[in-house]
């Protein structure tokens, strides 16, 4: 399989993993979890999967030098520490849909950072795809469902931490996967986050609060929505570049809505279907035009 198709498939699988997280979180919250305890369990579970795989598959590559250790730790803390704290904290002040929509500013921010640092030069069609996908996210997420009166500037400020930090995560990820395989980067990122969140919420405080269903939901978040999802995203960055992988990741809210319909019985209306179509069209537009431009350049 061509490396670009490998990257596309990995990024779609990643989006499915991230998209399923909201469903698992809802289940976990109903069974004793709170945000910090769930984040602590999430990254512990991810480490439990990734580190045995890393030691078995890449026995000589898991060791890092001092500079790489700092870079990988910063990617984890900035990419997921600040993103998670900003995302969860903003939910206290603004509707969940608006928080999620603000997060999906990150494909545009990654494209800007990639252009600024000379990593990629996004085309007009990539920008068009980003805009169309963002419109689709707005339709699907229904950001002002709670009424605009529920919105506070403090919540918006906290929510804006998430896309900014996640965009930085994508740019650092593109640099880091040039030095080490994606599984090495993912394992170290998850270890950095596990240390951070288990320092904020020690296991002996949150473990007794979980029942068996909440624990299983937390483990699913760690394995499916973290280890698999981050690994797929970084693999996509390695094969496609940060801005293209971020655009494909716009599929995430589409998977969330579809899973909510099938698992939780939530209804899909016409607006949701238009939103899903806009996301799909935006992703295809950004990808197809770039492939066409590359093919034209190769023939000339």
N, C-alpha and C positions, 0 to 999 in steps of 0.2 A: 504494500500500500504506500502511495506517495506520502511524503512527510507532511505536506499541507493537509491532506485528508486525515492523517493520524492526529495532527494538531486540532483539526475541526472536531473530530470524534471525541477526543479527550476533553475539549472545552465544553462540548454539549453534555457529556457525562458529568463533568464538574458542575455545570449549571443545574442539572437534575439533582445532584447531591445537595447543593446549596438551597435549591428550591424546595426540597423536602424538609428542610430544617424547621420552617415555621410550623409544620404539622406536628413534628416531634416535640417542639417547644410547647405547643398548646397542650399536648398530652402530659408532658412532664410537669407543667405548672399545675395541672389538675391533681397531681400525685406527689406534692410535697416540695417541688423545686422552687428556687428563686433564681434571679439572674446570675449572681456571682457563684452560687453553688453549681449551677448548670454549666457555667463556663469552666469552672475548676474540673468537673467531671469530664466535660467535653474534651479537653486537651490531654487529660490523663489517659482517657480511652484511646485517643488518637496515637499517643506515644506507645501504648501497649501493642498497637498494630504495626506502626511504622518502624520502631527500633529493632525488633526481631527481624523484620524484612530487610532493613538496612544492613545489619550485621551479617545476615546470611547472603544477601545478594551483592553487597558492595563491601566486603570485609576490609579492604584497605583504604576506603575513601571516606569513612565516617569521621576521621580525625580532621580537625580544622586548626589552622594557625590562628594567632591572636587577632589579626585583622579580619579574617573571615568570620571568626566567632562573634566579633562585635557587629559586623555587617548583618549576619544572619539573625542575631538577637534583636537588632534594631528593626529588621524587617518584620519579625514576629511581634514585637511590642508596639511598633508604630502601625503596622498593618492590621493587627487584630486586637491589640490592647486598646488603643485609642478608638478604633472603629467600633468595637463592642461597647466600650464605656459610653461613647457619644450616642450610639444607636439606642441602647437600653435606657440611658438617662433621659433622652429627649422624649421617650414615650410617656414620661410623667407629665408633660406639658402640652404636647401636640398629638393629633390623631395618628394612629399607626400607619395609615396609608400615606400621609404626608411625610412621615419619617422615612418610609421606604422609598418614596419618590425622590427625596433629597439624596438618598444613598446612590440612586441610579444616575446622579450627575457624574459618577466616577469614570465612565467611558470617555466623556468629553474631556475631563481633567487629565486622564492618562494620555489622550491624543495630544493635548497641549504640552504636557511635560515631555512626551517622546519627541515632539517637534523642537521644543526648547533645548533639550540636551543633545539633539542631533541623532537620536536613535532611529527615528522614522519620520517620514514626511507624509502625513495623512492626506489623501486626495479629497477633491470636492465630493466624490461619491461616498467616501467613508464618513465625512461630516454629515452628509445627507442621511446616511443610514443611521448614524448616532441620533440625529434629531428625530427621525421617524420612529426609532425604537423607544426613545424617551417619551414621545407622544403616546405610543402604545402602552408603556408602563403607567402613564398618567390615567389612561382609560381603565386599565385593569385594576390598578391599586385604589382608585376612587379616593384621592387624598383628602378631600374636604367633607368626608362622610359625616364627621362629627360637628360640622358647621364651622365656619371661619372664626367664630367667636371663641372656639376652643384653642385657637392658635396663639401662642405667646412667643415673643421674640427670643426669650431665653431658650425655649425649646428648639427654635429654628437654629440658633447659634450652636447648641449642643449637637443637633443633627448634622450640621455642616462639617463637624469634625470627622464624621464617618467617611464621606466620599473623598475628602482631602487626604486622610490617612490611608485609605484603600488605594487611591491613585499612586501615592508614594510607594505602597507595597508592590504594586504592579511594576513600577519603574525599577525598584530595587530587585524585584524578582527577575527581570530581564537581565540585569547585570549578574546576579548570583547564579542563574542557571547556565551562564557562559563558563563559570568556573567549576561547578559541580553538577551531577545529575539531579533532576527534579526531586527524586525520593530523598536524597541527602539534604537538600534545602528544606523540604517539607518537614522532615523529622526534626531538624534543628529548630525550625520555626515553632513547631508544636511543643518542643521541650521548653523553649523560652517562655511561651505562653502558659504552659502548665506550671512552671515555677512562679510566674507572676500571679496567676489567679488562685493558686493554692496557698500563696502567701497572704493574699487578701481574704480568702475563705478556706481555712485549714480543713482537711477532710474530716477530722473528728467532730467538727461543728455541724457539717452538712450531711454526712453519711446517714445518721439515724433518721433524718427527716424524709428520706426517700422510701417509698414502698417499692415493691418488685416491678410494677408497671412503670413508675417514674424512673427507676434505675435502668430498665431496658430502653426507655425512650432516650435517656441521657447517653447510654452506650451507643445507640443508633446515631445520635448526633455526632458523637466522637468518631465513629467508624465511617459512616456514609456521608455525613454532611461536613466533615472536617478532613479526615485523612484522605479519603477518596476524592473529595471535592478540591482541596488545596493541591493535591498531587496532580489531578487532571488539569487544573488551571495553570500551574507552573509548566507542565508539559506542553500545554497549548501556547504559552508565552514563548517557550523555547523554539517551537516549530513555526509559529505565526508572527511573533512580535506582540508587545504588550497592548497596543491599541486595537489590533484585530481581535485578540483574545477577549479583551474587555467588551467589545461590541457583541461578540457571540454570547457572552455571559448575560446579555440582556434577555436571553431566554428564561432566566431564572424565575422572574415573577409569573411567566406563563406556566411553568411547571407547578409553581405554588398554587395558582388558581385551579389548574386542572386536577391536582392531587386533592385540594380542598373539596372539589366537586365530587370526586370518586370516593374519598376516604371519609370526609366529614359530612357529606351530603349537602354541601352548599350549592346554591343555584347559580348557573351561568346565564346572564342576560345578553341582549344583543350588543350592548356596549362592551362587554367582556370579550365577545368574539371579534369585534372590530379591533380592540386593543391587541388581542393575540395575533390577528392578521397584520397589524402595523408592525409589531415586533418582528415577526417572521420576515416581512418584506424589507424592513430596515436592515436586518442582518444579511439577508441575501443580496441586497443592493450593495452594501459595503464590500462583501466578499466577491461577488461576480464581477463588478467593475474593476476591482484590483487584479483579479485573475486575467481579465481581458486585456488590461493595460500591460501586464507582464508578458502575455503571449505576443502582443503587438511589438513590444520592445525586442523580444527574442527573435522575431522574424526580420526585423530591420537591420 
